[in-house]
Amino acid sequence: MKKWVADKLICPECIEEQVRLELKIMENISDDVLEGELYCSSCSGRYPIREGIGIVLPKKTRGVIMEDRGYNAPNMLSAYMWSHFCDLINDPQATEAYRVWSANFQESEGDALDIGCAVGRLSFDLSKSHKRVIGIDTSIAFIRKAREILNRKQIDFDLIVEGHITEPRTCNLNGNWDLGSVDFIVADALALPFPEHSFTTVAAINILEKVPDPMKHLFEVDRVLKENDATFLFSDPFSWDEAVSPPELWLSGNGNEQYSPRGIDTMRRLFAGEYGVFKPPFRIRADGNVSWKIRKTANLWEYITSQYLIGSRA
Ligand SMILES: C[S@@+](CC[C@H](N)C(=O)[O-])C[C@H]1O[C@@H](n2cnc3c(N)ncnc32)[C@H](O)[C@@H]1O
């Protein structure tokens, strides 16, 4: 974890008080801390840095890094590496998804946060237009891979063909990315370890439906985003799942008359300032649908329409 990331961090258990974390370094290579600890002087919380990965999770979600299923499973790594870098490895089935999302980034003097960054593609793209970029995710396998790409300056993975049969895929990085200005940590979208108004851009792509409390996630976006000169890039397929979040917390599709039947319409109302989440509200600068694919095996694909809104604060 780069030292400049540590300078931005607060304790995820002491968010209201915005208590800064103290960095103790055990081993480092130049500005990259390989082994160390982040310490909260208020609650005495300790957050490890192991093999370069900072784990800044609240107690409630800390167990997720021990799981070897879900987003930590090897088949997910193959699926998301393909999804994020299919265009760069010149796969004939590649989508334009990340090009579409990234086309809307604006040059900024400030920093960007990519919430639920997975293996990092959007964070790398954000580095072209922002001073610094932090990608966060609860999957340690994804964050490990994203940091490996940073350090090796190469994209390298085993693509699952069928069962245990894999094929290697490799390619060099896009020359426009500024790798020195990007880093990745394990953190929770529902307890972002950053002070209020830290970022000029926040991206939350395909994560709203994946968190147990979608509205809390949006309040966290608003807390860390600047009040002026700020952009929120939001995209989601709204494929709510009871295994992830209880239906009463969904922002659409649950018969709750407080919300619109379709999620994108509820999001438009949220962007406009309804429900008191986004203060100040956003002007919608761009919107649309992105065709996004996840490739599980040679014969198993998920085709997803992710609906996006890009909101600006003047
Ligand atoms: C559907 S994937 C989308 C990944 C990426 N944004 C993209 O569009 O390719 C959802 C991501 O959110 C992450 N995630 C799920 N719950 C999270 C949470 N509470 N905090 C941070 N990341 C989370 C998952 O590990 C996964 O990488």
The ligand as an ORCA input file, in Angstrom:
! r2SCAN-3c Opt
* xyz 0 1
  C     -20.630     -7.005     -9.792
  S     -18.991     -6.693     -9.252
  C     -18.584     -5.196    -10.123
  C     -17.114     -4.938    -10.152
  C     -16.676     -3.727    -10.961
  N     -17.126     -2.473    -10.406
  C     -17.137     -3.885    -12.379
  O     -18.079     -3.203    -12.772
  O     -16.572     -4.729    -13.077
  C     -19.249     -6.152     -7.597
  C     -17.949     -5.856     -6.863
  O     -18.260     -5.282     -5.614
  C     -17.459     -5.877     -4.620
  N     -18.175     -5.720     -3.343
  C     -19.266     -6.378     -2.913
  N     -19.645     -5.902     -1.702
  C     -18.781     -4.912     -1.397
  C     -18.645     -4.025     -0.292
  N     -19.487     -4.071      0.752
  N     -17.634     -3.141     -0.311
  C     -16.762     -3.080     -1.341
  N     -16.833     -3.889     -2.408
  C     -17.827     -4.792     -2.431
  C     -17.269     -7.302     -5.073
  O     -16.174     -7.925     -4.458
  C     -17.110     -7.090     -6.573
  O     -15.785     -6.844     -6.926
*
